[in-house]
Amino acid sequence: MQQRVRRPASRVAVPVMEAGFRPAINAHGVILGIDPSLRGTGYGIIRMAKPHPLALAHGTIACADAWPHSRCLAKISQALRDVLREHKPTVCVVEGLFYAQNLQTAIVMGEARGAALAAIAESGIEIFEIAPRKVKQAIVGYGAAQKSAVAKMVQRLLNLAKPPAPDAADALALALAHAQENSRYNLTALKRI
């Protein structure tokens, strides 16, 4: 079931749709998937088509290890604004939060996610999140699948000549999982931000 996540203090989830309602497959014709990371934010854009979705663009927003965090965050935001301008997606899907054992890693990932979400939110399109395990389950059929398995399945589902880079593959997988949710599959982890 899709859920809307309220703003910071309350964090209470409420249903967005009636249980029996399913939007049409083309309700969101162009879907942007984002896999945020400070040094390599993946993005992937698909367009809903028959008999299968088409990949419009995908890539990784790479930042050098020597760059300060602020420069990386600015690059992530600007690159995503450029992607939004060029492809005009109607919805965005971002990888849900994960539990990091290292506090510093969690903070850095949160910064990158925030930069990505701020750029997307400026455009006014809807933003959803899906837990990483649910994406792997939807795409590969196994929630603990390796990145290489996700990339190979994304390649197959989108009829790509070669598997996309790992971060881009994860982003495309997010977009595909959202497309599946809006057609016939039930991903209970899909939430509206």
Steps between C-alpha positions, in 0.01 A plus 500: 500500500629848421545730793565869542768593747422811699764759584777451759334529840203270447647230267155337494410310183148523359347330195496703179260284299206279558606134515336395173613794286795454263619787279541434129841382386560831321398713798869580530638469150860602579651370825826620655681263737770633736758296696664769716865487608755775559762367257273326248130590481327279246208618290282322249204617294247271337193568290201273522438330166364175364606223504760613756639824650775684311817640655534867407821573691710370784832577660698580810567844640860439601696714745873465561620379840703820537194724468353647821147391587355840412629477140356148464160609634491795260589274205229247594236774517606668176532177303152388609356840405652453153350148474159636605516778240603264220265206563206654691410198716154490652602315818818420693587188698788506747663218689364484854715548804720215610646427841871578512712370784742789451354835610732698272389296199136559588556876526681520165231290328233721655671811363509355148139387525400847622676672209324270253158536664528881517575523128210267415258673739572837332350360180171422672474136387390226737775314685466142620742273683544124492712294738807346331396141585156556347654627177723192475203277575294665227773497236702183571257304718741489795530779757871444568608482135846619399544825306617304195174301496297821517702651213454190281126489561464873432692447175259222406182684599597815310665322203829686554811404300706457819437509873497854640753611763401382850364833630311569176365143503365551853334825390341332197386215726325755723318645200401151379375402846283813508366416154414149619319641804287715274413216267447164670740432787466590866813642662395574856811713557397770252450826685424851388726769642 
